[in-house]
């Protein structure tokens, strides 16, 4: 059932774990789905010995996609109008990510109620890895 404006309070926060113990397999599966085979994400030897990172790391868009799923699970399918943000830290294999959507405002736009959210996704160490905004239609 889609989210209703009567269920919302400004400042309320919806939280969800979006991935528990991210695996290298999930990162490589995303590479296959997206067509982004950058070796920083798929080749441990390249990532560590050539680029100097401690390991491969997840695509930023994988983090954003998992965050978007949290939003659509919350507001309902087909309700997300706008979603964007910035990747603020790398996501590593083994990370557990939690996303939070904070309701900033509700407004009426041509007879449609829009909910505006600030969104953050953090790892198990409380490091923010993604920060953005979202707008969704609500009943």
N, C-alpha and C positions, 0 to 999 in steps of 0.2 A: 504494500500500500504506500503510495507517495506521501512524502512529508507534508504536513499542513502548517500554515503560518500560526495557527492557534497552539501548536505544539512547541513553538519556539520562543525563547526569551533572549533578548540582546545580552551578549556576554556569555551565554551558555556555550559549553565546549563538548563536542562529540569526539571521543577517542577510540582508536582501534589499532590493534597490532596488525600490520600489513604483511609482514613476513617474519617468521621465526627461524633463525639460523639459516640465512641465505646460503645456498650452495653454489659451488662452481658450475655444477650442471645447470642450475637455473640461469646463471649468467650466460653460459654458452647457448642454452635454448633461446634466450632472448636475442643473442647475436644472430641465430638462425632465423628467428621470426622477423627481425628488423633488417637483416642484411648488413648489419654493422659488425664486421669481423676485425675491427681494430685490435691489433695484438695486445694492447694494454688491457683488454677485457678477456682475451682468450688464450694467450700464450704466456705461461708462467715464467719461462726463461727470458723472453723478451722483456716482460714487465719488470722483472727483478734485476737482471744482469745488464740489460741495455738501457732501460729507462730509469732504473734506480728506485723503483717502488718496492714496498715490502711484499707485494703480491699482485695478482690481477685484481681489478676492481670492477664494480657493476657500472653499466651504462647509466648516465643520469636519467635518461628517458625510462629506464626500467623502474627507477625509484619514483619518477613522476607518474608512471602508469599504475603502480601499486597504490600510490596516494589517491589517484583519480578513482580507483576502484572503491576505496574507502568512502569517497564522496558520493559516488553513485549508489552504493549500498545504503547510504544514509538518506539521500534526498529522493531516490527513486530513479529507475531507468528513464533515459530520455529527458531528464530535467536539468542537467548541467548545461548552462548557457555559455559560460566563459570559465577558463581555468588556465592559469599560467604561473610561472615562478622562476626561481633561480636555484641552481644546485650550489650548495654552500660547503659541502665536504664530501669526500669520497665514501663510498659504501663498499665494504670488504666482505669476502666470503666469511660466513660465521656470524655476521651482524643480524641483530633482531631490530626491526624498524617499527616504530609506533607513530601513527599520524593523528593529528588533532585539527579539528575545524572549529574555529571560534566565530560565532555569529556576531557580525559587526553592525549590520543594519538590515532593515526590511523596508522596501519601498514599492510603490505602485508605478508601473510603467505601461501605459496604454491598457489598463485593466488587468495586467498580469502582476502578481506579487512576486518580487524578486528578493531572494535572501543573499546577502553579501557576507562572505566568510574570509577570515585570515586562516591560512593553512600552514602547518609546520609538520615536518616529519623528522624524527630524531632516532638516533641509534640507542643501543643499550647503555651507553655511557652518557646519555643526555646531550650528545652533540647534535646540533641541528644539521641535517644533511640536505634538506629542501625547505624552502620558504616561498610561499606564494599567496595568491588570492583565487577565489572562486565565486561565481554567481550562479544561482540555481532558481528555477521556477518552483514555487510552492503553491499549494492550493489555499 
